[in-house]
Amino acid sequence: MRLILLTALFFTMGILNACAEEADEQHTLPPFGEHIPEGYNLVYETNFSDDAVMQDFALSDPSSWRLVGEGQDRCLELFKIKGAYEPPVRSPHAIALLTRFMVEDFILEVDVESTNLRAGAHRDTCYFLGFTDPSKFYYVHIAGGADPHAHNVFLVNDAPRTNIASFTTKGIHWDVQICHRVRIERTAERGGGAIRVYFDNMDEPIMTAQDTTFGMGYIGIGSFDDTARFYGLRLYAPTTQRGDFSFFDKSE
């Protein structure tokens, strides 16, 4: 019996050790605000250091999000893999929309850490654009592996998501406890509906798409069904437009 108990103990310790993940070494992130086109302005920025920032966002499920950390580690954390929100069509479950205004042409820069280490190839974060309704928007899905349902640019138009990217890489490496820089460029009016997505390397996009179904709309951050931490966000645009926001719960 003692031998059996010891064997079980060592087996359990082995599982725990195998599950433990050591943090990778943080790389230097590129500077914010490089190569901003003429006529674009910094229209919004936050590092989530002030609790009042949540008044700027509407959340598909407020119980899935929280502000955590201190100083440089302060962030907006999506801590539930899948919350209570059920989208009207097949699309992401966790959405935090910036509701101050809508944009059409823009550059969005976000520092993000993916925290669901066991999610596999579909471990993701999402970025929303042209959002005018819970069933009308684009989203960028950045994931560890590419397939028809992951690591692509998607169109949601009163029907389940459809991938529309003309180019994607095979996926990215999220690593462990590493913050990455995501940059999304949208030129709906000036560039024929182009969408370009960058990940750490601001010289080579990881995916591109072109579509003109939606123009002016809200932008946002989130995930299809994973967890993540968002540390900083900057939005550049030539123009903004006030909208009549009437969906999701406005955060307090």
C-alpha positions, -999 to 999 in steps of 0.1 A, spaced: 0 0 0 28 24 9 45 17 -25 12 24 -42 8 57 -24 44 68 -31 39 59 -68 7 80 -69 25 109 -52 54 109 -76 30 106 -105 10 136 -93 41 157 -88 52 148 -123 19 161 -137 22 193 -117 58 199 -128 48 192 -164 20 217 -162 42 244 -147 52 270 -173 82 292 -168 80 327 -181 98 334 -214 121 364 -217 103 396 -227 115 411 -259 116 448 -266 84 461 -281 85 486 -310 77 522 -302 41 534 -303 31 557 -331 57 550 -359 48 556 -395 15 574 -389 2 588 -421 -2 626 -426 -36 638 -415 -40 611 -387 -42 622 -351 -40 603 -318 -77 602 -310 -76 579 -280 -50 563 -257 -51 544 -224 -28 522 -203 -58 512 -181 -42 529 -150 -74 548 -141 -106 530 -131 -126 556 -149 -113 542 -183 -140 516 -181 -166 543 -188 -152 544 -223 -160 507 -230 -191 485 -234 -186 448 -226 -205 419 -241 -202 402 -206 -190 426 -179 -185 397 -154 -156 384 -177 -135 415 -174 -116 433 -146 -88 459 -141 -58 443 -123 -22 450 -115 -2 481 -104 21 505 -122 34 491 -155 16 458 -149 -18 475 -148 -41 460 -175 -76 452 -185 -79 414 -180 -103 391 -197 -102 363 -172 -131 340 -182 -125 316 -211 -162 319 -221 -186 342 -203 -224 345 -204 -227 363 -237 -240 343 -266 -236 361 -300 -265 361 -324 -244 343 -350 -212 323 -348 -186 349 -337 -164 358 -307 -179 356 -272 -158 383 -254 -159 418 -268 -149 452 -252 -159 480 -275 -146 516 -273 -178 536 -274 -165 572 -274 -168 574 -312 -167 555 -345 -138 555 -370 -134 544 -406 -98 548 -416 -75 541 -385 -45 526 -370 -49 506 -338 -19 496 -316 -24 473 -286 0 456 -262 -15 422 -253 -6 390 -234 -24 358 -241 -29 339 -208 -47 306 -217 -16 285 -220 -35 253 -228 -56 266 -257 -35 250 -284 -34 263 -320 -66 283 -315 -52 303 -286 -63 338 -296 -70 374 -291 -95 394 -313 -97 429 -326 -130 444 -338 -136 470 -365 -165 485 -384 -187 473 -356 -223 487 -359 -243 458 -346 -236 424 -328 -241 407 -361 -224 433 -384 -186 438 -380 -152 426 -389 -128 410 -365 -91 400 -367 -83 367 -350 -47 363 -341 -38 327 -331 -11 301 -328 -22 283 -359 -40 291 -391 -70 272 -405 -104 283 -420 -116 293 -385 -84 308 -369 -57 334 -376 -76 353 -402 -97 384 -408 -134 376 -406 -166 392 -418 -197 389 -397 -228 400 -417 -260 386 -402 -244 351 -407 -216 330 -391 -181 345 -396 -165 342 -430 -127 344 -434 -117 371 -459 -79 374 -457 -60 372 -489 -28 364 -470 -19 350 -436 11 335 -419 9 300 -405 3 315 -370 22 333 -343 39 323 -310 22 337 -279 49 324 -255 44 324 -217 39 357 -198 50 377 -228 35 410 -239 32 415 -277 25 445 -299 -5 442 -323 -10 469 -350 -41 470 -373 -43 494 -402 -77 500 -418 -81 521 -449 -117 517 -458 -121 551 -476 -85 559 -486 -73 524 -495 -102 505 -510 -111 486 -478 -76 473 -470 -69 457 -436 -33 450 -426 -23 432 -393 11 433 -377 25 413 -347 57 426 -331 74 432 -364 59 464 -378 76 459 -412 59 426 -423 21 420 -419 9 386 -406 -23 390 -425 -40 412 -451 -75 415 -464 -96 439 -486 -133 444 -481 -157 473 -483 -189 458 -467 -186 480 -436 -171 515 -432 -176 537 -402 -179 517 -369 -167 510 -334 -134 493 -327 -127 469 -298 -106 441 -283 -114 407 -269 -112 370 -277 -132 342 -294 -131 320 -263 -98 325 -245 -83 347 -218 -59 377 -222 -45 409 -207 -45 442 -225 -19 466 -213 -21 496 -235 -41 509 -265 -36 537 -289 -59 547 -318 -50 570 -346 -75 583 -372 -80 612 -396 -117 617 -384 -141 603 -358 -179 603 -356 -202 601 -327 -225 571 -328 -257 561 -311 -244 531 -291 -273 508 -281 -259 474 -275 -240 455 -247 -238 468 -211 -219 500 -206 -192 494 -180 -193 513 -147 
